[in-house]
Amino acid sequence: MRTYLVVIDDNDASRVALRFAARRATKTGGAVEILALVAPQEFVQWGAVQAAMEEEARLRAEAMIAEAASTLIEETGIMPSITVRQGDPITIVRELLTEQPHVAALVLGAHASGNPGKLVSHFAGADSGQLPCPLMIVPGSLSEEALDRLS
């Protein structure tokens, strides 16, 4: 089955990318996998404080992904696969693409203005020729109507 891997975070560009991927999956009979990344926390001298910070970050990511999945199900009827991982975003995406050869496309949202984002910059630049699947970059400035028309 054609699976679109979408990396989401708390910015609007990733929501636009998710909507695009969901629309493509609906039209092609595919699936959507949502990847939420939990940034590694900076070292804190007291282990309990560090553990609490990491747990809080993970809970925020899980809440964000639950909201995104709920919206996806409501709008398209597609039940996404969900993955939450902690660590370096570039390394995690590479690992996930290696682990899951059925991924048909990596779908990333680019910020509407300024720097497009760390993942977009990396995978559209240095690693663009090394990806095992196509990279789809969805402009964060697209309206819902434009997304529906283009997908």
C-alpha positions in Angstrom: 0.0 0.0 0.0 1.2 3.5 -0.8 2.1 5.2 2.5 2.7 8.9 2.9 5.0 9.7 5.8 4.3 13.1 7.3 6.5 14.6 10.0 4.4 17.0 12.2 5.3 19.5 14.9 3.5 22.5 16.4 3.7 24.7 13.3 1.1 25.3 10.7 3.3 24.1 7.8 3.2 20.5 9.1 -0.6 20.7 9.4 -0.7 21.8 5.7 1.5 18.8 4.8 -0.7 16.4 6.7 -3.8 17.7 4.9 -2.0 17.3 1.5 -0.9 13.8 2.3 -4.3 12.8 3.6 -5.9 14.0 0.4 -3.3 12.2 -1.8 -3.8 9.0 0.2 -7.6 9.2 -0.2 -7.3 9.7 -3.9 -4.8 6.9 -4.4 -6.1 4.4 -1.9 -3.0 4.9 0.2 -2.3 5.3 3.9 -0.8 8.0 6.1 1.8 7.6 8.8 2.3 10.5 11.2 5.7 10.9 12.8 5.9 13.2 15.8 9.4 14.1 17.0 10.4 14.8 20.6 13.5 16.9 20.7 16.2 15.6 23.1 16.3 17.6 26.2 19.4 19.4 27.3 21.3 17.7 30.1 20.1 18.7 33.5 22.3 17.9 36.5 19.4 16.3 38.5 18.1 13.1 36.8 14.6 13.5 38.1 14.2 16.9 36.7 15.6 15.7 33.3 13.1 12.8 33.3 10.2 15.1 34.1 11.2 17.4 31.3 11.5 14.5 28.8 8.1 13.1 29.9 6.5 16.6 29.5 7.9 16.9 26.0 6.6 13.4 25.1 3.2 14.2 26.5 3.0 17.4 24.4 4.0 15.4 21.3 1.4 12.7 22.0 -1.3 15.3 22.5 -0.4 17.1 19.2 -0.4 13.8 17.3 -3.7 12.7 18.8 -5.3 16.0 17.7 -3.8 15.7 14.2 -5.0 12.0 13.9 -8.5 13.0 15.1 -8.7 15.7 12.5 -7.4 13.3 9.8 -10.0 10.7 10.7 -12.8 13.2 10.8 -12.0 14.8 7.5 -11.0 11.8 5.4 -11.9 8.6 7.3 -8.3 7.5 7.1 -6.9 5.9 10.3 -3.2 6.9 10.3 -0.3 5.0 11.7 1.3 6.9 14.5 5.0 7.0 15.6 6.5 9.1 18.3 10.3 9.1 18.7 12.8 11.1 20.6 16.1 12.2 19.3 17.7 14.0 16.3 15.0 14.6 13.7 17.2 13.9 10.7 18.5 10.7 12.1 15.0 9.5 13.1 13.5 10.2 9.7 16.4 8.4 8.0 15.9 5.4 10.3 12.2 5.3 9.8 12.5 5.3 6.0 15.0 2.5 6.3 12.8 0.5 8.6 9.7 1.0 6.5 10.4 0.4 2.8 6.7 0.7 2.0 6.8 4.5 2.4 6.0 5.9 -1.0 6.8 9.6 -0.2 8.2 11.7 2.6 5.8 14.7 3.0 7.2 17.8 4.7 5.7 21.3 5.2 7.8 24.3 4.5 7.3 27.4 6.6 5.3 30.1 4.8 8.1 32.6 5.1 11.8 32.6 6.1 13.8 29.4 6.6 11.7 26.4 5.3 12.7 24.3 8.4 15.5 22.0 9.4 14.1 18.9 7.8 13.1 20.5 4.5 16.5 22.2 4.3 18.3 19.0 4.9 16.3 16.5 2.8 15.9 18.9 -0.1 19.6 19.7 0.0 22.3 17.4 1.3 20.3 14.2 1.3 18.0 14.7 -1.6 19.7 12.2 -3.8 20.0 9.6 -1.0 16.3 9.2 -0.1 14.6 5.8 -0.8 11.4 7.6 -1.8 10.3 10.9 -3.4 10.2 14.0 -1.2 7.1 16.2 -1.3 7.5 19.7 0.0 4.2 21.4 0.7 4.3 25.2 1.0 2.9 26.3 4.3 1.1 29.3 2.7 -1.4 27.1 0.8 -5.0 27.6 1.6 -7.3 24.6 2.2 -8.9 25.3 -1.2 -5.5 25.3 -2.9 -4.6 22.1 -1.1 -7.8 20.4 -2.2 -7.3 21.5 -5.8 -3.6 20.4 -5.9 -3.9 17.1 -4.2 
